Amino acid sequence: MPIVLFALMLGVFCVGTAEIVISGLLPVVATDLAVTVPDAGLLVTGYALGVTIVGPFVTLLTTRLPRKTLVLLLMGVFALGNVAAVFAPDYDTLMAARILTSLSHGTFVAVAFNLAAMLSPADKQGSAMAKIALGFNLANALGAPLGTFVGQHLGWRATFLAIVVIAGLTVALIALFVPSTLPRPERPEKGALRSEVKVLTQRNLQLAVVITVLAQGAVFTASTYVVPLLMDVSGFSAGTVAALLVVFGVGAVLGNFAGGKLADGHVMRGVTTVLVANVVVLLLFWATSTVPVLSAVGLFLFGAVGFSIIPSLQARIQSVADAAPTLALSVNVSAFNLGNGLGAWLGGAVIDRGFGVRSVLPAAAGLAAVSLLLTLLSWRMDRSTTPAEKVKVGSTED
């Protein structure tokens, strides 16, 4: 079981790193391919659109494939896309390679979360999902910085080559250790696809997806601009900020496991707890951001509570979408990407209107508060439609 979860987590680490590492390589890519930095930035947008728009359709069309076959196929497509990136002769080819790579992202992540839940006891599914979500945290804390370092010193193609190597290791581990005796999806019947899509019309599932967008948006409203905040408001030097980002990453890893443990006990209580913590910590971070030592503590706490939401929110989706959990999880992966874009836009809009970079913290707290109110509404809706007041992960909450 540990090696299976490690293999799936490594795959999530790969796709997470491939998505975000290009941001740190934009000047290098722009120079090498003779395009502007804004044009190179569209490589980020192209990938995100592939994940957000096409990802759920890929999930829908592959829903009847055996799970092990599917994850191997998806990781193979992912590796192929990155090989194409390594040898891309021009900007247009690199864009096509990025889009090809993105097509496997949402479905692979969704299936990884779903398999982690399927292979775990009902009272440990939140923790299992936290192990998968750890891949995203490591991509932010380790994959992206290392990938940027490699790209700056050996060329951006070397970064994508390293991703291909790790993807190959992931394929080998999945082939060797993921059991082949997983429940095989039934053959599609007439109207089966319509039934899959119908799951997305459930009001509690729709509300859960909206909560994901807003909660993730709150995190990225602050995290997108945390470097200028630490330098301009807290007064840290560039070298110190680099070290503090490691502290932020450590907090994110610890918070990830804490979020999973909270979801083990009770999904909605776990989601509510992490969102309350987000509101409180963001406001405390704002209040103490002008004091360097306290600001560093606030950064650590923000990393912990901010990234505790991923396993909690994915566990919520898993619990309300028994009929089509993989499709719902894929849609929620798209929701996380939308939240990333929403947060970056909101933080930039607040700064552009003259409120200053420090103002992104209360703005983020406000967005987290809205997601908290919707969570409480969703919890109330659950209680009005089911006699059970304590709903475990893996049970139906609608």
C-alpha positions, -999 to 999 in steps of 0.1 A, spaced: 0 0 0 27 26 8 45 20 -25 13 22 -44 5 56 -29 41 67 -35 38 58 -72 6 78 -76 20 107 -55 51 107 -77 28 110 -108 10 139 -93 43 155 -84 53 152 -121 22 168 -135 22 195 -109 58 204 -116 53 203 -153 24 228 -149 41 254 -128 78 251 -136 75 269 -169 67 301 -149 103 303 -136 117 296 -171 99 323 -191 129 345 -197 151 315 -207 124 301 -230 116 335 -245 153 341 -254 159 307 -268 128 307 -290 130 344 -300 96 354 -285 86 379 -259 82 370 -223 44 377 -224 42 353 -254 62 327 -234 37 333 -206 9 320 -228 26 285 -224 12 287 -188 -22 297 -201 -23 270 -228 -16 243 -202 -41 256 -177 -69 258 -204 -61 222 -214 -65 211 -178 -96 232 -171 -116 228 -203 -105 195 -219 -97 175 -188 -132 166 -177 -140 154 -212 -110 131 -212 -122 117 -179 -157 112 -193 -144 94 -224 -121 71 -205 -143 63 -176 -148 26 -185 -112 17 -189 -96 -4 -162 -80 19 -136 -44 6 -139 -45 6 -177 -59 42 -176 -32 56 -153 -4 40 -173 -19 54 -205 -23 88 -191 13 89 -177 24 77 -211 7 106 -229 22 129 -203 57 116 -209 52 118 -247 41 155 -244 72 163 -224 95 145 -249 79 166 -276 87 197 -254 124 187 -251 128 185 -289 104 214 -298 122 234 -325 100 265 -322 74 282 -301 43 268 -318 56 232 -314 63 238 -277 28 252 -273 13 221 -290 35 199 -267 22 217 -236 -14 213 -246 -8 176 -253 8 172 -219 -21 190 -202 -47 165 -216 -37 138 -191 -33 161 -161 -69 163 -147 -78 127 -153 -46 113 -139 -49 134 -107 -86 124 -103 -79 87 -108 -50 89 -84 -72 104 -57 -100 79 -65 -76 49 -63 -62 62 -30 -97 62 -16 -106 28 -31 -75 11 -17 -79 26 19 -102 18 48 -132 41 50 -118 59 81 -84 65 64 -94 78 30 -87 114 39 -51 105 49 -46 85 18 -58 115 -3 -34 137 16 -5 115 5 -16 120 -31 -20 158 -25 15 158 -11 27 156 -48 13 191 -55 29 205 -23 63 190 -33 59 203 -68 55 238 -54 82 235 -27 107 213 -45 99 206 -81 94 241 -94 125 256 -76 148 227 -87 133 228 -122 140 265 -125 175 260 -112 182 233 -137 167 253 -166 187 284 -158 220 265 -157 215 237 -182 187 251 -204 150 248 -202 150 215 -222 170 199 -195 141 206 -170 116 189 -192 140 160 -198 142 155 -160 104 155 -159 104 127 -185 128 106 -165 106 109 -133 75 101 -154 93 70 -167 100 60 -131 64 66 -122 52 43 -151 76 16 -139 63 18 -103 26 18 -113 32 -12 -136 49 -31 -109 30 -23 -78 -5 -10 -86 -28 -41 -84 -44 -53 -116 -74 -67 -97 -90 -33 -91 -128 -32 -98 -132 -31 -135 -157 -5 -148 -188 -20 -163 -193 -19 -201 -211 13 -210 -248 9 -216 -271 31 -235 -273 65 -217 -244 57 -195 -225 88 -204 -256 108 -197 -258 92 -163 -222 101 -156 -228 137 -165 -260 138 -145 -239 134 -113 -227 170 -120 -262 183 -116 -263 174 -79 -266 207 -59 -242 196 -31 -216 186 -57 -220 219 -76 -217 238 -43 -186 218 -34 -169 227 -67 -177 264 -61 -162 262 -26 -131 247 -41 -127 276 -66 -132 302 -38 -110 284 -12 -82 279 -37 -86 314 -49 -82 327 -14 -49 308 -11 -35 321 -44 -47 357 -38 -20 358 -11 6 332 -22 10 347 -57 22 380 -42 39 366 -11 75 374 -23 69 411 -28 50 412 4 79 397 23 104 421 7 84 453 6 63 450 37 83 427 60 117 441 49 134 407 41 163 406 17 160 385 -15 183 358 -1 163 356 31 130 353 12 144 323 -7 150 306 26 116 316 39 99 300 9 114 267 21 98 274 55 65 280 36 69 247 18 75 228 50 43 243 64 25 233 33 36 197 36 26 195 73 -7 212 66 -14 187 38 -13 158 62 -33 177 89 -60 183 63 -62 146 55 -64 136 92 -93 161 97 -111 146 67 -107 111 81 -128 120 111 -156 139 94 -155 154 60 -175 186 65 -161 193 99 -126 190 83 -134 214 55 -150 238 79 -120 237 103 -94 243 76 -114 273 62 -119 289 96 -82 284 101 -75 301 67 -95 332 76 -79 335 110 -43 330 98 -46 353 69 -58 381 91 -31 374 117 -5 374 88 -18 408 77 -17 422 113 19 410 119 34 413 84 53 445 93 72 427 121 98 404 104 99 376 130 61 374 133 58 377 96 80 346 92 57 327 117 27 339 98 41 327 65 47 292 80 11 291 93 -3 303 60 15 275 42 1 250 67 -35 261 66 -35 272 30 -25 238 17 -45 217 41 -76 224 20 -66 202 -10 -72 167 7 -102 180 26 -119 194 -5 -111 163 -26 -124 141 1 -157 161 1 -160 156 -37 -153 119 -33 -180 116 -7 -208 132 -26 -202 117 -60 -204 79 -55 -220 74 -90 -191 91 -109 -163 100 -84 -135 102 -110 -154 126 -132 -163 147 -103 -127 147 -90 -115 157 -125 -140 186 -125 -127 196 -91 -91 196 -104 -103 221 -130 -119 241 -101 -85 242 -84 -70 257 -116 -98 282 -118 -91 291 -82 -55 297 -91 -64 321 -118 -91 338 -97 -67 344 -68 -39 358 -90 -64 381 -107 -79 393 -74 -46 400 -58 -34 419 -88 -66 439 -90 -63 449 -53 -27 460 -59 -35 479 -91 -62 499 -73 -36 514 -50 -42 494 -19 -7 480 -17 7 445 -17 -2 440 20 -39 443 11 -39 410 -6 -40 393 28 -74 407 40 -87 403 4 -77 366 6 -93 363 40 -126 378 26 -126 352 -2 -119 324 23 -148 337 45 -172 335 15 -161 299 9 -166 292 46 -202 305 45 -210 284 15 -195 254 33 -218 259 63 -247 262 39 -237 230 22 -234 212 56 -269 224 65 -282 211 32 -266 177 39 -283 175 73 -317 184 58 -315 155 33 -299 127 53 -306 115 89 -269 110 96 -252 139 112 -217 124 109 -208 115 74 -175 96 69 -154 98 38 -167 73 12 -203 75 24 -230 94 5 -236 129 18 -264 141 -5 
